């Protein structure tokens, strides 16, 4: 049985033109090496999470959901000053709270802190640290930047700050060795920091491609990223060909006697237990915004029916309390049927929210189409103003839209 080890610092193809690990081969390789889990920590993005999660689950490998974020060293996240340095930090989600915080951090980084890279500041990190485990990252991590410059006191200060942000047992130092001299200097500093602070370190390999033989193809990909060619001596390149998905046995050649740092990767993986739910068409699986109904209405359903009745009167002259002819009785029957299905499938908030922004748009001069596809088959959507096509006149079926 292989010794326990989990890659906690890894870049897939979703680190565009930087990571070269395709999801299915990556998960199969982890399985082949007897690893029980594997992490995804792409650079500043999370849009590969779902494919990664589902593939891992299908193959019986635990998915560790993470991201390697960019964090400003000093300035506020929205600074556009190119002279403000930034550092790397690896974040792993322990639970659903951590996953949601990771998503929030990632959103803020892109929407408020983007300057060539999606960046955040420590204030944002502190506000959304719940449920997360942090690793000190590569040579670009704040702690390791100080260590490779032999500024041990500054490194300790930075490490203690991250420890305070994430709490005990949620911040770990990293040791890597790709044959780079600066890494060996940093690793010695990491060992000293562990002695000084009681922090623990893990072994990682900053994986960017699956097999060592992929190193040259990875260099070509970097050339595409940087608009250069392989023959350019000044092109961006990784030092050596060691950034691949190594086994523990391979890494032990670089780190003899560090069994605790290897075993700790498995212990961290066991603490990361995010379970994502995917909609199977059940109301409980849907996650729509909650529409705040005006005073006087018991709930969203009563308000939806109220708005719908107003729309039916506007379009067809239908008054529910007045005597009705055959056509009007058909309208009432269809309206009630649609409302019952929408209630059963959990779409009440969805209809209210869409009606709200569609009607606001029309009232404020924002162009909105008359409706498209099967949605125009709903008399409720028509009565709410979501669509402007009469489904009765054109004999359109509600069942095509929401069955």
C-alpha positions as CSV (number, residue, x, y, z in Angstrom):
1,X,0.0,0.0,0.0
2,X,1.5,3.4,-1.0
3,X,2.5,5.9,1.7
4,X,-0.1,8.7,2.2
5,X,0.4,11.8,0.1
6,X,-1.9,14.3,-1.6
7,X,-1.0,17.0,-4.0
8,X,-2.4,20.2,-2.5
9,X,-0.9,22.7,-4.9
10,X,-1.8,22.0,-8.5
11,X,-2.7,23.8,-11.7
12,X,-5.0,22.4,-14.3
13,X,-5.8,23.5,-17.9
14,X,-8.0,26.1,-16.3
15,X,-4.9,28.1,-15.3
16,X,-5.0,29.2,-18.9
17,X,-1.8,28.9,-20.9
18,X,0.0,28.1,-17.6
19,X,-1.4,24.8,-16.3
20,X,-1.5,21.8,-18.6
21,X,-3.2,19.1,-16.5
22,X,-6.3,17.9,-18.2
23,X,-8.9,16.8,-15.7
24,X,-9.7,13.2,-16.5
25,X,-6.0,12.1,-17.0
26,X,-5.1,14.0,-13.8
27,X,-7.7,12.2,-11.7
28,X,-6.8,8.8,-13.3
29,X,-3.1,9.4,-12.5
30,X,-3.9,10.2,-8.9
31,X,-5.9,7.0,-8.7
32,X,-3.1,5.0,-10.4
33,X,-0.6,6.2,-7.8
34,X,-3.0,5.2,-5.0
35,X,-3.7,8.7,-3.8
36,X,-7.1,9.1,-2.1
37,X,-7.5,12.8,-3.0
38,X,-6.2,15.6,-5.2
39,X,-6.5,19.3,-5.0
40,X,-7.3,21.9,-7.8
41,X,-5.6,25.3,-7.1
42,X,-5.7,27.2,-10.3
43,X,-4.3,30.7,-10.6
44,X,-7.0,33.2,-9.5
45,X,-9.9,31.2,-11.1
46,X,-12.5,28.6,-10.1
47,X,-14.3,27.9,-13.3
48,X,-12.9,24.4,-13.6
49,X,-14.3,23.3,-10.2
50,X,-17.5,21.5,-11.4
51,X,-15.7,19.4,-14.1
52,X,-13.0,18.6,-11.5
53,X,-15.5,17.7,-8.8
54,X,-17.7,15.5,-10.9
55,X,-14.7,13.7,-12.5
56,X,-13.1,13.0,-9.1
57,X,-16.4,11.7,-7.7
58,X,-16.9,9.4,-10.6
59,X,-13.4,7.9,-10.1
60,X,-13.6,7.5,-6.4
61,X,-11.0,10.2,-5.7
62,X,-11.8,13.0,-3.2
63,X,-11.8,16.4,-4.8
64,X,-10.1,19.2,-2.8
65,X,-11.5,22.5,-4.0
66,X,-9.1,25.4,-3.9
67,X,-7.5,28.3,-5.6
68,X,-4.1,30.0,-5.7
69,X,-5.1,33.7,-5.2
70,X,-3.1,36.9,-5.7
71,X,-3.0,39.1,-2.6
72,X,-1.7,42.7,-2.5
73,X,1.3,43.1,-0.3
74,X,0.3,46.5,1.1
75,X,-2.3,48.4,-0.9
76,X,-6.1,48.1,-1.1
77,X,-7.3,45.6,-3.6
78,X,-8.7,48.2,-6.0
79,X,-5.3,50.0,-6.4
80,X,-4.2,50.3,-10.0
81,X,-0.7,51.1,-9.1
82,X,1.6,48.8,-11.1
83,X,4.3,49.2,-8.4
84,X,2.3,47.6,-5.7
85,X,3.7,44.1,-5.3
86,X,1.4,41.0,-4.9
87,X,2.0,37.6,-3.5
88,X,0.5,34.1,-4.0
89,X,-1.5,32.2,-1.4
90,X,-3.1,28.8,-1.7
91,X,-6.6,28.4,-0.3
92,X,-8.4,25.1,0.3
93,X,-12.1,24.8,1.2
94,X,-12.8,22.7,4.3
95,X,-16.5,22.8,4.0
96,X,-19.4,24.5,2.2
97,X,-18.7,27.7,4.2
98,X,-15.2,27.7,2.9
99,X,-16.2,27.0,-0.7
100,X,-18.7,29.9,-0.6
101,X,-16.0,32.2,0.9
102,X,-13.5,31.1,-1.7
103,X,-16.1,32.0,-4.4
104,X,-16.7,35.3,-2.8
105,X,-13.0,36.1,-2.6
106,X,-12.6,35.1,-6.2
107,X,-15.5,37.4,-7.3
108,X,-14.2,40.4,-5.4
109,X,-10.7,39.8,-6.9
110,X,-12.1,39.9,-10.4
111,X,-14.7,42.7,-10.0
112,X,-12.8,45.1,-7.6
113,X,-9.2,44.2,-7.6
114,X,-8.3,43.2,-11.2
115,X,-5.1,44.7,-12.5
116,X,-3.6,42.2,-14.9
117,X,-4.3,39.6,-12.2
118,X,-7.4,39.2,-10.0
119,X,-6.2,40.5,-6.7
120,X,-7.5,41.0,-3.2
121,X,-6.2,42.6,0.0
122,X,-5.8,41.1,3.5
123,X,-8.9,43.0,4.7
124,X,-11.0,41.0,2.2
125,X,-9.1,37.8,3.2
126,X,-9.8,38.4,6.8
127,X,-13.5,39.0,6.2
128,X,-13.9,35.7,4.3
129,X,-11.5,33.3,6.0
130,X,-14.1,31.0,7.5
131,X,-13.9,27.4,6.5
132,X,-10.6,27.8,4.7
133,X,-7.2,26.3,5.0
134,X,-4.3,28.4,3.7
135,X,-0.9,27.3,2.4
136,X,2.1,29.7,2.1
137,X,2.5,28.9,-1.6
138,X,5.6,28.9,-3.8
139,X,8.5,31.3,-3.9
140,X,6.0,34.0,-4.8
141,X,4.2,33.6,-1.5
142,X,4.8,36.4,1.0
143,X,6.5,34.2,3.6
144,X,8.8,32.6,1.1
145,X,9.7,35.9,-0.5
146,X,11.2,36.9,2.8
147,X,12.8,33.5,3.5
148,X,14.7,33.4,0.2
149,X,16.0,36.8,1.0
150,X,17.0,35.5,4.4
151,X,14.7,38.0,6.2
152,X,13.6,35.5,8.8
153,X,12.0,38.0,11.2
154,X,9.8,39.5,8.4
155,X,8.9,36.0,7.3
156,X,7.8,35.1,10.9
157,X,5.8,38.3,11.1
158,X,3.9,37.5,7.8
159,X,3.4,33.9,8.9
160,X,1.9,34.9,12.3
161,X,-0.4,37.3,10.5
162,X,-1.8,34.6,8.3
163,X,-2.1,32.3,11.4
164,X,-4.1,35.0,13.1
165,X,-6.4,35.4,10.0
166,X,-7.1,31.7,9.5
167,X,-6.9,30.5,13.1
168,X,-4.9,27.6,14.7
169,X,-4.4,24.6,12.5
170,X,-5.6,26.4,9.4
171,X,-2.3,27.9,8.1
172,X,0.6,25.8,6.9
173,X,4.0,26.5,5.4
174,X,5.0,24.9,2.1
175,X,8.3,23.3,1.0
176,X,9.1,22.7,-2.7
177,X,12.2,21.6,-4.5
178,X,12.4,21.8,-8.3
179,X,16.2,22.1,-8.2
180,X,16.0,25.9,-7.7
181,X,18.6,27.3,-5.3
182,X,16.2,29.9,-3.9
183,X,13.9,27.1,-2.9
184,X,16.5,25.4,-0.8
185,X,17.2,28.6,1.0
186,X,13.5,29.1,1.6
187,X,13.1,25.5,2.8
188,X,15.8,26.0,5.4
189,X,13.9,29.1,6.6
190,X,10.7,27.1,6.7
191,X,12.2,24.6,9.0
192,X,13.5,27.4,11.3
193,X,10.0,29.0,11.3
194,X,8.5,25.7,12.3
195,X,10.9,25.6,15.3
196,X,10.2,29.2,16.2
197,X,6.4,29.3,15.8
198,X,5.2,25.7,16.1
199,X,3.7,26.0,12.6
200,X,3.8,22.9,10.4
201,X,4.9,22.5,6.8
202,X,3.7,20.4,4.0
203,X,5.5,19.1,0.9
204,X,4.0,20.3,-2.4
205,X,5.3,20.3,-6.0
206,X,3.5,23.2,-7.7
207,X,2.2,20.9,-10.4
208,X,1.7,22.4,-13.8
209,X,1.8,19.3,-16.1
210,X,1.1,15.7,-15.6
211,X,4.3,13.9,-16.7
212,X,7.9,15.0,-16.9
213,X,7.9,14.4,-20.6
214,X,5.2,17.2,-20.9
215,X,7.7,19.9,-19.9
216,X,8.7,20.9,-23.4
217,X,5.0,21.1,-24.5
218,X,4.4,23.3,-21.5
219,X,7.2,25.6,-22.5
220,X,5.5,26.0,-25.9
221,X,2.3,26.9,-24.2
222,X,4.1,29.5,-22.2
223,X,5.4,31.0,-25.4
224,X,1.8,31.3,-26.7
225,X,0.9,33.0,-23.4
226,X,3.7,35.6,-23.7
227,X,3.6,36.0,-27.5
228,X,7.2,34.8,-28.0
229,X,9.0,31.8,-29.5
230,X,11.1,29.0,-28.2
231,X,14.3,30.3,-29.8
232,X,14.0,33.6,-27.8
233,X,16.7,33.3,-25.0
234,X,14.8,35.9,-22.9
235,X,11.4,34.1,-23.1
236,X,9.5,33.3,-19.9
237,X,10.3,29.7,-18.9
238,X,10.2,27.5,-15.9
239,X,13.5,26.5,-14.4
240,X,13.9,22.8,-15.2
241,X,11.3,20.0,-15.9
242,X,10.3,19.1,-12.3
243,X,6.8,20.7,-12.2
244,X,4.9,17.5,-12.8
245,X,2.6,15.2,-10.9
246,X,5.1,13.3,-8.8
247,X,4.6,10.3,-6.6
248,X,5.6,10.5,-2.9
249,X,8.5,8.3,-3.6
250,X,9.9,10.7,-6.2
251,X,9.5,13.6,-3.9
252,X,11.1,11.8,-1.0
253,X,14.4,11.9,-3.0
254,X,14.3,15.6,-2.6
255,X,13.0,15.6,1.0
256,X,14.4,12.6,2.9
257,X,13.4,12.4,6.5
258,X,10.3,14.7,6.1
259,X,7.7,12.0,6.6
260,X,5.6,14.3,8.8
261,X,5.3,16.9,6.1
262,X,4.2,14.2,3.6
263,X,1.7,12.6,6.0
264,X,0.3,16.0,6.8
265,X,-1.0,16.4,3.2
266,X,-3.2,13.4,3.8
267,X,-4.4,14.8,7.1
268,X,-5.3,18.1,5.5
269,X,-7.2,16.3,2.7
270,X,-9.2,14.4,5.2
271,X,-10.4,17.8,6.7
272,X,-11.6,19.0,3.3
273,X,-15.1,17.7,2.8
274,X,-17.1,19.9,0.5
275,X,-20.2,18.3,-0.9
276,X,-21.8,20.1,-3.9
277,X,-25.4,19.5,-4.9
278,X,-26.5,19.6,-8.5
279,X,-30.1,20.3,-9.4
280,X,-32.1,17.2,-10.4
281,X,-35.2,19.3,-11.1
282,X,-36.3,19.2,-7.5
283,X,-37.4,22.4,-5.8
284,X,-35.0,22.0,-2.9
285,X,-32.0,21.9,-5.3
286,X,-32.8,25.3,-6.8
287,X,-31.0,28.4,-5.5
288,X,-32.9,31.5,-6.6
289,X,-32.8,34.9,-4.9
290,X,-35.5,35.5,-2.3
291,X,-37.9,38.1,-3.5
292,X,-39.0,40.5,-0.7
293,X,-42.8,40.8,-1.1
294,X,-44.5,44.1,-0.2
295,X,-46.4,44.5,3.0
296,X,-49.8,43.0,3.0
297,X,-48.9,39.8,1.3
298,X,-48.4,36.5,3.1
299,X,-45.6,35.2,0.9
300,X,-44.2,35.1,-2.6
301,X,-47.1,32.9,-3.9
302,X,-49.8,35.3,-2.9
303,X,-47.9,38.2,-4.4
304,X,-47.3,36.2,-7.6
305,X,-51.0,35.4,-7.9
306,X,-51.9,39.1,-7.3
307,X,-49.6,40.3,-10.0
308,X,-50.8,37.6,-12.4
309,X,-54.5,38.5,-11.8
310,X,-53.7,42.2,-12.6
311,X,-52.0,41.1,-15.8
312,X,-55.0,39.0,-16.9
313,X,-57.3,41.8,-16.3
314,X,-55.1,44.1,-18.3
315,X,-54.7,41.8,-21.2
316,X,-58.1,40.0,-21.3
317,X,-60.4,42.1,-19.2
318,X,-60.7,39.2,-16.9
319,X,-62.0,39.9,-13.4
320,X,-61.9,36.8,-11.1
321,X,-64.8,37.8,-8.9
322,X,-67.2,38.6,-11.8
323,X,-69.2,36.1,-13.9
324,X,-67.1,34.4,-16.5
325,X,-67.8,33.0,-20.0
326,X,-66.2,29.9,-21.4
327,X,-63.1,31.7,-22.7
328,X,-62.5,33.4,-19.3
329,X,-63.1,30.1,-17.5
330,X,-60.4,28.6,-19.7
331,X,-58.0,31.5,-18.8
332,X,-58.6,31.0,-15.1
333,X,-58.1,27.2,-15.4
334,X,-54.8,27.6,-17.3
335,X,-53.6,30.4,-15.0
336,X,-54.3,28.2,-11.9
337,X,-52.6,25.2,-13.6
338,X,-49.4,27.2,-14.4
339,X,-49.3,28.7,-10.9
340,X,-49.6,25.2,-9.3
341,X,-46.7,23.8,-11.5
342,X,-44.5,26.8,-10.7
343,X,-45.2,26.4,-7.0
344,X,-44.5,22.7,-7.1
345,X,-41.2,23.1,-9.0
346,X,-39.9,25.9,-6.8
347,X,-39.9,28.7,-9.4
348,X,-41.9,31.3,-7.6
349,X,-39.0,33.5,-6.6
350,X,-37.5,33.1,-10.1
351,X,-40.7,34.5,-11.8
352,X,-40.9,37.4,-9.3
353,X,-37.3,38.4,-9.7
354,X,-37.4,38.1,-13.6
355,X,-40.6,40.1,-13.7
356,X,-39.1,42.8,-11.5
357,X,-36.0,43.4,-13.6
358,X,-37.8,43.1,-16.9
359,X,-40.4,45.6,-15.9
360,X,-37.8,47.9,-14.4
361,X,-35.9,47.8,-17.6
362,X,-38.9,48.7,-19.8
363,X,-39.7,51.5,-17.4
364,X,-36.2,52.9,-17.6
365,X,-35.6,52.8,-21.4
366,X,-33.6,49.6,-21.4
367,X,-34.4,47.5,-24.5
368,X,-36.0,44.2,-23.7
369,X,-37.2,41.6,-26.3
370,X,-40.8,40.4,-26.5
371,X,-39.9,36.9,-25.3
372,X,-38.1,34.0,-26.9
373,X,-38.3,30.2,-27.1
374,X,-40.7,28.2,-25.0
375,X,-40.9,30.9,-22.4
376,X,-43.5,32.7,-24.5
377,X,-45.9,29.7,-23.9
378,X,-46.6,30.8,-20.3
379,X,-49.7,32.9,-19.7
380,X,-48.3,33.8,-16.2
381,X,-45.1,35.2,-17.8
382,X,-47.4,37.1,-20.2
383,X,-49.5,38.5,-17.4
384,X,-46.4,39.5,-15.3
385,X,-45.0,41.4,-18.3
386,X,-42.0,39.1,-18.7
387,X,-43.1,38.3,-22.3
388,X,-45.2,40.3,-24.7
389,X,-46.6,37.5,-26.8
390,X,-50.1,36.3,-26.2
391,X,-49.8,32.5,-25.8
392,X,-53.6,32.1,-26.2
393,X,-53.7,33.9,-29.5
394,X,-50.9,31.9,-30.9
395,X,-51.9,28.6,-29.3
396,X,-48.6,28.1,-27.5
397,X,-48.1,25.3,-25.0
398,X,-47.0,26.0,-21.4
399,X,-45.8,22.4,-21.1
400,X,-42.9,23.1,-23.6
401,X,-41.6,25.7,-21.2
402,X,-41.9,24.1,-17.8
403,X,-43.0,20.5,-17.5
